């Protein structure tokens, strides 16, 4: 799947498009197909190194999408999250 990743801290130029494996939902988790991600000051602080994150990092602490697999929710359920 395609993702934006950050491998080093810096300005917007450190954002790179990467092909990464599709994650698998663990026990008690859901796999969501992302439709839209919110990129805000939180991600800017993380990208620039003001807020520490482990690298490589994929920004997007807010988003909306649909359930792909889940033990709790039906496939196709629309979901949103933040933080």
PyMOL Python script that loads the backbone (N, CA, C, O; Angstrom):
from pymol import cmd

cmd.read_pdbstr("""\
ATOM      1  N   UNK A   1       0.835  -1.172   0.000  1.00  0.00           N
ATOM      2  CA  UNK A   1       0.000   0.000   0.000  1.00  0.00           C
ATOM      3  C   UNK A   1       0.883   1.238   0.000  1.00  0.00           C
ATOM      4  O   UNK A   1       2.043   1.189   0.408  1.00  0.00           O
ATOM      5  N   UNK A   2       0.321   2.344  -0.460  1.00  0.00           N
ATOM      6  CA  UNK A   2       1.072   3.594  -0.498  1.00  0.00           C
ATOM      7  C   UNK A   2       0.906   4.334   0.824  1.00  0.00           C
ATOM      8  O   UNK A   2      -0.172   4.342   1.417  1.00  0.00           O
ATOM      9  N   UNK A   3       1.989   4.952   1.272  1.00  0.00           N
ATOM     10  CA  UNK A   3       1.954   5.735   2.509  1.00  0.00           C
ATOM     11  C   UNK A   3       2.979   6.861   2.407  1.00  0.00           C
ATOM     12  O   UNK A   3       3.972   6.754   1.688  1.00  0.00           O
ATOM     13  N   UNK A   4       2.722   7.922   3.129  1.00  0.00           N
ATOM     14  CA  UNK A   4       3.717   8.972   3.289  1.00  0.00           C
ATOM     15  C   UNK A   4       4.509   8.629   4.539  1.00  0.00           C
ATOM     16  O   UNK A   4       3.924   8.353   5.586  1.00  0.00           O
ATOM     17  N   UNK A   5       5.819   8.644   4.443  1.00  0.00           N
ATOM     18  CA  UNK A   5       6.668   8.340   5.596  1.00  0.00           C
ATOM     19  C   UNK A   5       7.721   9.422   5.784  1.00  0.00           C
ATOM     20  O   UNK A   5       8.070  10.160   4.862  1.00  0.00           O
ATOM     21  N   UNK A   6       8.205   9.481   7.004  1.00  0.00           N
ATOM     22  CA  UNK A   6       9.278  10.397   7.383  1.00  0.00           C
ATOM     23  C   UNK A   6      10.405   9.543   7.945  1.00  0.00           C
ATOM     24  O   UNK A   6      10.213   8.821   8.923  1.00  0.00           O
ATOM     25  N   UNK A   7      11.571   9.625   7.332  1.00  0.00           N
ATOM     26  CA  UNK A   7      12.727   8.847   7.773  1.00  0.00           C
ATOM     27  C   UNK A   7      13.760   9.700   8.487  1.00  0.00           C
ATOM     28  O   UNK A   7      14.681   9.177   9.114  1.00  0.00           O
ATOM     29  N   UNK A   8      13.606  11.031   8.389  1.00  0.00           N
ATOM     30  CA  UNK A   8      14.487  11.964   9.088  1.00  0.00           C
ATOM     31  C   UNK A   8      13.692  13.221   9.387  1.00  0.00           C
ATOM     32  O   UNK A   8      12.735  13.532   8.678  1.00  0.00           O
ATOM     33  N   UNK A   9      14.072  13.944  10.421  1.00  0.00           N
ATOM     34  CA  UNK A   9      13.371  15.159  10.797  1.00  0.00           C
ATOM     35  C   UNK A   9      13.773  16.306   9.881  1.00  0.00           C
ATOM     36  O   UNK A   9      14.910  16.366   9.414  1.00  0.00           O
ATOM     37  N   UNK A  10      12.829  17.223   9.624  1.00  0.00           N
ATOM     38  CA  UNK A  10      13.140  18.374   8.796  1.00  0.00           C
ATOM     39  C   UNK A  10      11.896  19.035   8.247  1.00  0.00           C
ATOM     40  O   UNK A  10      10.797  18.853   8.771  1.00  0.00           O
ATOM     41  N   UNK A  11      12.078  19.804   7.184  1.00  0.00           N
ATOM     42  CA  UNK A  11      10.988  20.530   6.522  1.00  0.00           C
ATOM     43  C   UNK A  11      10.165  19.564   5.677  1.00  0.00           C
ATOM     44  O   UNK A  11      10.400  18.356   5.701  1.00  0.00           O
ATOM     45  N   UNK A  12       9.214  20.092   4.940  1.00  0.00           N
ATOM     46  CA  UNK A  12       8.291  19.263   4.155  1.00  0.00           C
ATOM     47  C   UNK A  12       9.009  18.349   3.170  1.00  0.00           C
ATOM     48  O   UNK A  12       8.446  17.337   2.751  1.00  0.00           O
ATOM     49  N   UNK A  13      10.229  18.679   2.795  1.00  0.00           N
ATOM     50  CA  UNK A  13      10.978  17.854   1.835  1.00  0.00           C
ATOM     51  C   UNK A  13      11.292  16.458   2.363  1.00  0.00           C
ATOM     52  O   UNK A  13      11.638  15.576   1.577  1.00  0.00           O
ATOM     53  N   UNK A  14      11.180  16.230   3.683  1.00  0.00           N
ATOM     54  CA  UNK A  14      11.472  14.899   4.228  1.00  0.00           C
ATOM     55  C   UNK A  14      10.294  13.941   4.075  1.00  0.00           C
ATOM     56  O   UNK A  14      10.431  12.752   4.362  1.00  0.00           O
ATOM     57  N   UNK A  15       9.134  14.438   3.626  1.00  0.00           N
ATOM     58  CA  UNK A  15       7.983  13.576   3.374  1.00  0.00           C
ATOM     59  C   UNK A  15       8.237  12.786   2.093  1.00  0.00           C
ATOM     60  O   UNK A  15       8.479  13.372   1.038  1.00  0.00           O
ATOM     61  N   UNK A  16       8.181  11.463   2.184  1.00  0.00           N
ATOM     62  CA  UNK A  16       8.411  10.648   0.997  1.00  0.00           C
ATOM     63  C   UNK A  16       7.263   9.652   0.834  1.00  0.00           C
ATOM     64  O   UNK A  16       6.683   9.185   1.814  1.00  0.00           O
ATOM     65  N   UNK A  17       6.950   9.341  -0.411  1.00  0.00           N
ATOM     66  CA  UNK A  17       5.960   8.309  -0.685  1.00  0.00           C
ATOM     67  C   UNK A  17       6.660   6.958  -0.646  1.00  0.00           C
ATOM     68  O   UNK A  17       7.730   6.785  -1.229  1.00  0.00           O
ATOM     69  N   UNK A  18       6.048   6.005   0.046  1.00  0.00           N
ATOM     70  CA  UNK A  18       6.651   4.685   0.186  1.00  0.00           C
ATOM     71  C   UNK A  18       5.596   3.609  -0.052  1.00  0.00           C
ATOM     72  O   UNK A  18       4.408   3.824   0.189  1.00  0.00           O
ATOM     73  N   UNK A  19       6.042   2.462  -0.523  1.00  0.00           N
ATOM     74  CA  UNK A  19       5.192   1.275  -0.600  1.00  0.00           C
ATOM     75  C   UNK A  19       5.508   0.427   0.615  1.00  0.00           C
ATOM     76  O   UNK A  19       6.640  -0.025   0.787  1.00  0.00           O
ATOM     77  N   UNK A  20       4.502   0.207   1.467  1.00  0.00           N
ATOM     78  CA  UNK A  20       4.695  -0.577   2.679  1.00  0.00           C
ATOM     79  C   UNK A  20       3.696  -1.729   2.681  1.00  0.00           C
ATOM     80  O   UNK A  20       2.672  -1.661   2.002  1.00  0.00           O
ATOM     81  N   UNK A  21       3.988  -2.793   3.444  1.00  0.00           N
ATOM     82  CA  UNK A  21       3.046  -3.912   3.501  1.00  0.00           C
ATOM     83  C   UNK A  21       1.716  -3.495   4.130  1.00  0.00           C
ATOM     84  O   UNK A  21       1.692  -2.634   5.010  1.00  0.00           O
ATOM     85  N   UNK A  22       0.619  -4.093   3.689  1.00  0.00           N
ATOM     86  CA  UNK A  22      -0.679  -3.857   4.304  1.00  0.00           C
ATOM     87  C   UNK A  22      -0.628  -4.460   5.712  1.00  0.00           C
ATOM     88  O   UNK A  22      -0.285  -5.631   5.869  1.00  0.00           O
ATOM     89  N   UNK A  23      -0.965  -3.672   6.731  1.00  0.00           N
ATOM     90  CA  UNK A  23      -0.911  -4.209   8.098  1.00  0.00           C
ATOM     91  C   UNK A  23      -2.008  -5.244   8.327  1.00  0.00           C
ATOM     92  O   UNK A  23      -3.005  -5.290   7.606  1.00  0.00           O
ATOM     93  N   UNK A  24      -1.801  -6.062   9.338  1.00  0.00           N
ATOM     94  CA  UNK A  24      -2.809  -7.039   9.742  1.00  0.00           C
ATOM     95  C   UNK A  24      -3.377  -6.606  11.083  1.00  0.00           C
ATOM     96  O   UNK A  24      -2.642  -6.135  11.951  1.00  0.00           O
ATOM     97  N   UNK A  25      -4.685  -6.767  11.251  1.00  0.00           N
ATOM     98  CA  UNK A  25      -5.312  -6.439  12.527  1.00  0.00           C
ATOM     99  C   UNK A  25      -4.958  -7.506  13.549  1.00  0.00           C
ATOM    100  O   UNK A  25      -5.093  -8.701  13.286  1.00  0.00           O
ATOM    101  N   UNK A  26      -4.505  -7.068  14.709  1.00  0.00           N
ATOM    102  CA  UNK A  26      -4.217  -7.989  15.798  1.00  0.00           C
ATOM    103  C   UNK A  26      -5.478  -8.295  16.596  1.00  0.00           C
ATOM    104  O   UNK A  26      -6.566  -7.835  16.251  1.00  0.00           O
ATOM    105  N   UNK A  27      -5.333  -9.050  17.634  1.00  0.00           N
ATOM    106  CA  UNK A  27      -6.457  -9.401  18.495  1.00  0.00           C
ATOM    107  C   UNK A  27      -7.070  -8.131  19.092  1.00  0.00           C
ATOM    108  O   UNK A  27      -6.359  -7.310  19.672  1.00  0.00           O
ATOM    109  N   UNK A  28      -8.368  -7.974  18.950  1.00  0.00           N
ATOM    110  CA  UNK A  28      -9.052  -6.809  19.493  1.00  0.00           C
ATOM    111  C   UNK A  28      -8.886  -5.543  18.665  1.00  0.00           C
ATOM    112  O   UNK A  28      -9.312  -4.469  19.090  1.00  0.00           O
ATOM    113  N   UNK A  29      -8.276  -5.651  17.490  1.00  0.00           N
ATOM    114  CA  UNK A  29      -8.060  -4.492  16.627  1.00  0.00           C
ATOM    115  C   UNK A  29      -8.914  -4.607  15.364  1.00  0.00           C
ATOM    116  O   UNK A  29      -9.446  -5.668  15.038  1.00  0.00           O
ATOM    117  N   UNK A  30      -9.023  -3.475  14.666  1.00  0.00           N
ATOM    118  CA  UNK A  30      -9.729  -3.429  13.396  1.00  0.00           C
ATOM    119  C   UNK A  30      -8.773  -2.913  12.330  1.00  0.00           C
ATOM    120  O   UNK A  30      -7.906  -2.085  12.612  1.00  0.00           O
ATOM    121  N   UNK A  31      -8.931  -3.398  11.116  1.00  0.00           N
ATOM    122  CA  UNK A  31      -8.185  -2.874   9.982  1.00  0.00           C
ATOM    123  C   UNK A  31      -9.120  -1.952   9.225  1.00  0.00           C
ATOM    124  O   UNK A  31     -10.230  -2.345   8.866  1.00  0.00           O
ATOM    125  N   UNK A  32      -8.669  -0.700   8.974  1.00  0.00           N
ATOM    126  CA  UNK A  32      -9.496   0.330   8.357  1.00  0.00           C
ATOM    127  C   UNK A  32      -8.840   0.790   7.062  1.00  0.00           C
ATOM    128  O   UNK A  32      -7.640   1.063   7.030  1.00  0.00           O
ATOM    129  N   UNK A  33      -9.632   0.874   5.994  1.00  0.00           N
ATOM    130  CA  UNK A  33      -9.156   1.471   4.742  1.00  0.00           C
ATOM    131  C   UNK A  33      -9.339   2.972   4.874  1.00  0.00           C
ATOM    132  O   UNK A  33     -10.461   3.472   4.958  1.00  0.00           O
ATOM    133  N   UNK A  34      -8.223   3.680   4.890  1.00  0.00           N
ATOM    134  CA  UNK A  34      -8.228   5.128   5.076  1.00  0.00           C
ATOM    135  C   UNK A  34      -8.818   5.822   3.860  1.00  0.00           C
ATOM    136  O   UNK A  34      -8.463   5.509   2.724  1.00  0.00           O
ATOM    137  N   UNK A  35      -9.707   6.755   4.100  1.00  0.00           N
ATOM    138  CA  UNK A  35     -10.274   7.584   3.029  1.00  0.00           C
ATOM    139  C   UNK A  35      -9.665   8.988   3.077  1.00  0.00           C
ATOM    140  O   UNK A  35      -9.263   9.528   2.047  1.00  0.00           O
ATOM    141  N   UNK A  36      -9.597   9.572   4.268  1.00  0.00           N
ATOM    142  CA  UNK A  36      -9.004  10.902   4.444  1.00  0.00           C
ATOM    143  C   UNK A  36      -8.243  10.945   5.759  1.00  0.00           C
ATOM    144  O   UNK A  36      -8.685  10.389   6.764  1.00  0.00           O
ATOM    145  N   UNK A  37      -7.091  11.612   5.741  1.00  0.00           N
ATOM    146  CA  UNK A  37      -6.294  11.793   6.953  1.00  0.00           C
ATOM    147  C   UNK A  37      -6.138  13.279   7.212  1.00  0.00           C
ATOM    148  O   UNK A  37      -5.924  14.065   6.289  1.00  0.00           O
ATOM    149  N   UNK A  38      -6.248  13.654   8.476  1.00  0.00           N
ATOM    150  CA  UNK A  38      -6.012  15.043   8.862  1.00  0.00           C
ATOM    151  C   UNK A  38      -4.550  15.227   9.214  1.00  0.00           C
ATOM    152  O   UNK A  38      -4.013  14.506  10.055  1.00  0.00           O
ATOM    153  N   UNK A  39      -3.916  16.172   8.583  1.00  0.00           N
ATOM    154  CA  UNK A  39      -2.521  16.491   8.879  1.00  0.00           C
ATOM    155  C   UNK A  39      -2.520  17.909   9.445  1.00  0.00           C
ATOM    156  O   UNK A  39      -2.871  18.862   8.751  1.00  0.00           O
ATOM    157  N   UNK A  40      -2.126  18.039  10.701  1.00  0.00           N
ATOM    158  CA  UNK A  40      -2.223  19.301  11.409  1.00  0.00           C
ATOM    159  C   UNK A  40      -0.894  19.653  12.075  1.00  0.00           C
ATOM    160  O   UNK A  40       0.146  19.083  11.749  1.00  0.00           O
ATOM    161  N   UNK A  41      -0.943  20.588  13.001  1.00  0.00           N
ATOM    162  CA  UNK A  41       0.279  21.006  13.694  1.00  0.00           C
ATOM    163  C   UNK A  41       0.962  19.854  14.420  1.00  0.00           C
ATOM    164  O   UNK A  41       2.188  19.831  14.525  1.00  0.00           O
ATOM    165  N   UNK A  42       0.189  18.902  14.921  1.00  0.00           N
ATOM    166  CA  UNK A  42       0.793  17.744  15.593  1.00  0.00           C
ATOM    167  C   UNK A  42       1.790  17.059  14.664  1.00  0.00           C
ATOM    168  O   UNK A  42       2.914  16.762  15.069  1.00  0.00           O
ATOM    169  N   UNK A  43       1.385  16.809  13.429  1.00  0.00           N
ATOM    170  CA  UNK A  43       2.270  16.143  12.476  1.00  0.00           C
ATOM    171  C   UNK A  43       3.435  17.046  12.056  1.00  0.00           C
ATOM    172  O   UNK A  43       4.535  16.554  11.803  1.00  0.00           O
ATOM    173  N   UNK A  44       3.209  18.337  11.983  1.00  0.00           N
ATOM    174  CA  UNK A  44       4.301  19.263  11.664  1.00  0.00           C
ATOM    175  C   UNK A  44       5.347  19.235  12.773  1.00  0.00           C
ATOM    176  O   UNK A  44       6.545  19.209  12.493  1.00  0.00           O
ATOM    177  N   UNK A  45       4.907  19.240  14.020  1.00  0.00           N
ATOM    178  CA  UNK A  45       5.848  19.167  15.148  1.00  0.00           C
ATOM    179  C   UNK A  45       6.599  17.840  15.142  1.00  0.00           C
ATOM    180  O   UNK A  45       7.795  17.802  15.431  1.00  0.00           O
ATOM    181  N   UNK A  46       5.906  16.756  14.817  1.00  0.00           N
ATOM    182  CA  UNK A  46       6.562  15.450  14.762  1.00  0.00           C
ATOM    183  C   UNK A  46       7.563  15.406  13.616  1.00  0.00           C
ATOM    184  O   UNK A  46       8.682  14.924  13.790  1.00  0.00           O
ATOM    185  N   UNK A  47       7.171  15.907  12.443  1.00  0.00           N
ATOM    186  CA  UNK A  47       8.062  15.916  11.279  1.00  0.00           C
ATOM    187  C   UNK A  47       9.314  16.731  11.533  1.00  0.00           C
ATOM    188  O   UNK A  47      10.407  16.344  11.119  1.00  0.00           O
ATOM    189  N   UNK A  48       9.162  17.854  12.210  1.00  0.00           N
ATOM    190  CA  UNK A  48      10.302  18.750  12.436  1.00  0.00           C
ATOM    191  C   UNK A  48      11.174  18.311  13.604  1.00  0.00           C
ATOM    192  O   UNK A  48      12.279  18.828  13.769  1.00  0.00           O
ATOM    193  N   UNK A  49      10.700  17.363  14.425  1.00  0.00           N
ATOM    194  CA  UNK A  49      11.487  16.883  15.554  1.00  0.00           C
ATOM    195  C   UNK A  49      11.179  17.578  16.861  1.00  0.00           C
ATOM    196  O   UNK A  49      11.784  17.256  17.884  1.00  0.00           O
ATOM    197  N   UNK A  50      10.246  18.530  16.856  1.00  0.00           N
ATOM    198  CA  UNK A  50       9.858  19.207  18.105  1.00  0.00           C
ATOM    199  C   UNK A  50       9.219  18.209  19.057  1.00  0.00           C
ATOM    200  O   UNK A  50       9.519  18.196  20.251  1.00  0.00           O
ATOM    201  N   UNK A  51       8.335  17.372  18.521  1.00  0.00           N
ATOM    202  CA  UNK A  51       7.737  16.274  19.281  1.00  0.00           C
ATOM    203  C   UNK A  51       8.433  14.995  18.847  1.00  0.00           C
ATOM    204  O   UNK A  51       8.488  14.686  17.657  1.00  0.00           O
ATOM    205  N   UNK A  52       8.968  14.248  19.815  1.00  0.00           N
ATOM    206  CA  UNK A  52       9.730  13.040  19.482  1.00  0.00           C
ATOM    207  C   UNK A  52       8.812  11.899  19.035  1.00  0.00           C
ATOM    208  O   UNK A  52       7.814  11.590  19.687  1.00  0.00           O
ATOM    209  N   UNK A  53       9.169  11.290  17.922  1.00  0.00           N
ATOM    210  CA  UNK A  53       8.515  10.085  17.434  1.00  0.00           C
ATOM    211  C   UNK A  53       9.600   9.142  16.932  1.00  0.00           C
ATOM    212  O   UNK A  53      10.693   9.573  16.566  1.00  0.00           O
ATOM    213  N   UNK A  54       9.288   7.865  16.921  1.00  0.00           N
ATOM    214  CA  UNK A  54      10.233   6.869  16.410  1.00  0.00           C
ATOM    215  C   UNK A  54      10.181   6.879  14.888  1.00  0.00           C
ATOM    216  O   UNK A  54       9.100   6.872  14.300  1.00  0.00           O
ATOM    217  N   UNK A  55      11.329   6.896  14.261  1.00  0.00           N
ATOM    218  CA  UNK A  55      11.419   6.899  12.802  1.00  0.00           C
ATOM    219  C   UNK A  55      11.625   5.479  12.281  1.00  0.00           C
ATOM    220  O   UNK A  55      12.246   4.677  12.978  1.00  0.00           O
ATOM    221  N   UNK A  56      11.140   5.131  11.097  1.00  0.00           N
ATOM    222  CA  UNK A  56      10.305   5.938  10.215  1.00  0.00           C
ATOM    223  C   UNK A  56       8.923   6.123  10.826  1.00  0.00           C
ATOM    224  O   UNK A  56       8.452   5.298  11.609  1.00  0.00           O
ATOM    225  N   UNK A  57       8.291   7.222  10.452  1.00  0.00           N
ATOM    226  CA  UNK A  57       7.015   7.625  11.013  1.00  0.00           C
ATOM    227  C   UNK A  57       6.038   7.903   9.877  1.00  0.00           C
ATOM    228  O   UNK A  57       6.402   8.514   8.872  1.00  0.00           O
ATOM    229  N   UNK A  58       4.806   7.454  10.039  1.00  0.00           N
ATOM    230  CA  UNK A  58       3.743   7.736   9.073  1.00  0.00           C
ATOM    231  C   UNK A  58       2.773   8.701   9.728  1.00  0.00           C
ATOM    232  O   UNK A  58       2.091   8.322  10.681  1.00  0.00           O
ATOM    233  N   UNK A  59       2.688   9.948   9.245  1.00  0.00           N
ATOM    234  CA  UNK A  59       1.786  10.921   9.877  1.00  0.00           C
ATOM    235  C   UNK A  59       0.329  10.598   9.616  1.00  0.00           C
ATOM    236  O   UNK A  59      -0.012   9.876   8.678  1.00  0.00           O
ATOM    237  N   UNK A  60      -0.530  11.154  10.474  1.00  0.00           N
ATOM    238  CA  UNK A  60      -1.976  10.983  10.297  1.00  0.00           C
ATOM    239  C   UNK A  60      -2.660  10.558  11.578  1.00  0.00           C
ATOM    240  O   UNK A  60      -3.159   9.436  11.666  1.00  0.00           O
ATOM    241  N   UNK A  61      -2.696  11.430  12.574  1.00  0.00           N
ATOM    242  CA  UNK A  61      -3.321  11.072  13.850  1.00  0.00           C
ATOM    243  C   UNK A  61      -4.831  11.280  13.845  1.00  0.00           C
ATOM    244  O   UNK A  61      -5.500  10.987  14.836  1.00  0.00           O
ATOM    245  N   UNK A  62      -5.374  11.784  12.734  1.00  0.00           N
ATOM    246  CA  UNK A  62      -6.821  11.900  12.567  1.00  0.00           C
ATOM    247  C   UNK A  62      -7.193  11.280  11.232  1.00  0.00           C
ATOM    248  O   UNK A  62      -6.426  11.362  10.273  1.00  0.00           O
ATOM    249  N   UNK A  63      -8.350  10.666  11.164  1.00  0.00           N
ATOM    250  CA  UNK A  63      -8.742  10.119   9.878  1.00  0.00           C
ATOM    251  C   UNK A  63     -10.161   9.586   9.863  1.00  0.00           C
ATOM    252  O   UNK A  63     -10.823   9.470  10.894  1.00  0.00           O
ATOM    253  N   UNK A  64     -10.601   9.266   8.659  1.00  0.00           N
ATOM    254  CA  UNK A  64     -11.882   8.609   8.451  1.00  0.00           C
ATOM    255  C   UNK A  64     -11.669   7.490   7.433  1.00  0.00           C
ATOM    256  O   UNK A  64     -10.800   7.582   6.566  1.00  0.00           O
ATOM    257  N   UNK A  65     -12.462   6.448   7.547  1.00  0.00           N
ATOM    258  CA  UNK A  65     -12.342   5.331   6.629  1.00  0.00           C
ATOM    259  C   UNK A  65     -13.447   4.324   6.853  1.00  0.00           C
ATOM    260  O   UNK A  65     -14.463   4.623   7.482  1.00  0.00           O
ATOM    261  N   UNK A  66     -13.238   3.123   6.329  1.00  0.00           N
ATOM    262  CA  UNK A  66     -14.223   2.050   6.468  1.00  0.00           C
ATOM    263  C   UNK A  66     -13.523   0.788   6.972  1.00  0.00           C
ATOM    264  O   UNK A  66     -12.369   0.523   6.636  1.00  0.00           O
ATOM    265  N   UNK A  67     -14.236   0.031   7.771  1.00  0.00           N
ATOM    266  CA  UNK A  67     -13.720  -1.222   8.333  1.00  0.00           C
ATOM    267  C   UNK A  67     -13.501  -2.236   7.210  1.00  0.00           C
ATOM    268  O   UNK A  67     -14.386  -2.468   6.386  1.00  0.00           O
ATOM    269  N   UNK A  68     -12.306  -2.836   7.190  1.00  0.00           N
ATOM    270  CA  UNK A  68     -11.993  -3.921   6.263  1.00  0.00           C
ATOM    271  C   UNK A  68     -12.164  -5.249   6.978  1.00  0.00           C
ATOM    272  O   UNK A  68     -12.824  -6.152   6.464  1.00  0.00           O
ATOM    273  N   UNK A  69     -11.572  -5.375   8.160  1.00  0.00           N
ATOM    274  CA  UNK A  69     -11.736  -6.572   8.995  1.00  0.00           C
ATOM    275  C   UNK A  69     -11.824  -6.145  10.451  1.00  0.00           C
ATOM    276  O   UNK A  69     -11.137  -5.221  10.887  1.00  0.00           O
ATOM    277  N   UNK A  70     -12.678  -6.830  11.190  1.00  0.00           N
ATOM    278  CA  UNK A  70     -12.846  -6.534  12.610  1.00  0.00           C
ATOM    279  C   UNK A  70     -13.649  -7.653  13.248  1.00  0.00           C
ATOM    280  O   UNK A  70     -14.576  -8.188  12.639  1.00  0.00           O
ATOM    281  N   UNK A  71     -13.293  -8.002  14.472  1.00  0.00           N
ATOM    282  CA  UNK A  71     -14.082  -8.981  15.212  1.00  0.00           C
ATOM    283  C   UNK A  71     -15.296  -8.312  15.859  1.00  0.00           C
ATOM    284  O   UNK A  71     -16.229  -8.988  16.293  1.00  0.00           O
ATOM    285  N   UNK A  72     -15.274  -6.974  15.917  1.00  0.00           N
ATOM    286  CA  UNK A  72     -16.311  -6.244  16.641  1.00  0.00           C
ATOM    287  C   UNK A  72     -17.309  -5.524  15.731  1.00  0.00           C
ATOM    288  O   UNK A  72     -18.489  -5.425  16.067  1.00  0.00           O
ATOM    289  N   UNK A  73     -16.846  -5.020  14.580  1.00  0.00           N
ATOM    290  CA  UNK A  73     -17.689  -4.201  13.711  1.00  0.00           C
ATOM    291  C   UNK A  73     -17.859  -4.861  12.347  1.00  0.00           C
ATOM    292  O   UNK A  73     -16.948  -5.538  11.869  1.00  0.00           O
ATOM    293  N   UNK A  74     -19.007  -4.672  11.723  1.00  0.00           N
ATOM    294  CA  UNK A  74     -19.218  -5.250  10.387  1.00  0.00           C
ATOM    295  C   UNK A  74     -18.327  -4.585   9.332  1.00  0.00           C
ATOM    296  O   UNK A  74     -18.037  -3.391   9.406  1.00  0.00           O
ATOM    297  N   UNK A  75     -17.908  -5.372   8.367  1.00  0.00           N
ATOM    298  CA  UNK A  75     -17.140  -4.846   7.241  1.00  0.00           C
ATOM    299  C   UNK A  75     -17.944  -3.734   6.572  1.00  0.00           C
ATOM    300  O   UNK A  75     -19.154  -3.861   6.384  1.00  0.00           O
ATOM    301  N   UNK A  76     -17.259  -2.634   6.210  1.00  0.00           N
ATOM    302  CA  UNK A  76     -17.921  -1.517   5.557  1.00  0.00           C
ATOM    303  C   UNK A  76     -18.415  -0.440   6.507  1.00  0.00           C
ATOM    304  O   UNK A  76     -18.880   0.609   6.061  1.00  0.00           O
ATOM    305  N   UNK A  77     -18.321  -0.685   7.827  1.00  0.00           N
ATOM    306  CA  UNK A  77     -18.735   0.331   8.799  1.00  0.00           C
ATOM    307  C   UNK A  77     -17.848   1.549   8.666  1.00  0.00           C
ATOM    308  O   UNK A  77     -16.623   1.426   8.650  1.00  0.00           O
ATOM    309  N   UNK A  78     -18.455   2.740   8.568  1.00  0.00           N
ATOM    310  CA  UNK A  78     -17.673   3.973   8.486  1.00  0.00           C
ATOM    311  C   UNK A  78     -17.214   4.357   9.893  1.00  0.00           C
ATOM    312  O   UNK A  78     -17.986   4.299  10.850  1.00  0.00           O
ATOM    313  N   UNK A  79     -15.940   4.750   9.999  1.00  0.00           N
ATOM    314  CA  UNK A  79     -15.348   5.109  11.285  1.00  0.00           C
ATOM    315  C   UNK A  79     -14.524   6.373  11.152  1.00  0.00           C
ATOM    316  O   UNK A  79     -14.117   6.750  10.053  1.00  0.00           O
ATOM    317  N   UNK A  80     -14.280   7.029  12.284  1.00  0.00           N
ATOM    318  CA  UNK A  80     -13.416   8.201  12.362  1.00  0.00           C
ATOM    319  C   UNK A  80     -12.624   8.106  13.659  1.00  0.00           C
ATOM    320  O   UNK A  80     -13.072   7.482  14.620  1.00  0.00           O
ATOM    321  N   UNK A  81     -11.454   8.720  13.687  1.00  0.00           N
ATOM    322  CA  UNK A  81     -10.627   8.710  14.896  1.00  0.00           C
ATOM    323  C   UNK A  81      -9.793   9.978  14.970  1.00  0.00           C
ATOM    324  O   UNK A  81      -9.592  10.671  13.973  1.00  0.00           O
ATOM    325  N   UNK A  82      -9.318  10.259  16.157  1.00  0.00           N
ATOM    326  CA  UNK A  82      -8.354  11.336  16.359  1.00  0.00           C
ATOM    327  C   UNK A  82      -7.462  10.965  17.519  1.00  0.00           C
ATOM    328  O   UNK A  82      -7.832  10.199  18.409  1.00  0.00           O
ATOM    329  N   UNK A  83      -6.271  11.535  17.477  1.00  0.00           N
ATOM    330  CA  UNK A  83      -5.301  11.266  18.548  1.00  0.00           C
ATOM    331  C   UNK A  83      -4.791   9.903  18.480  1.00  0.00           C
ATOM    332  O   UNK A  83      -3.966   9.511  19.305  1.00  0.00           O
TER     333      UNK A  83
END
""", "prot")
cmd.dss("prot")
cmd.show_as("cartoon", "prot")
cmd.util.cbc("prot")
cmd.orient("prot")
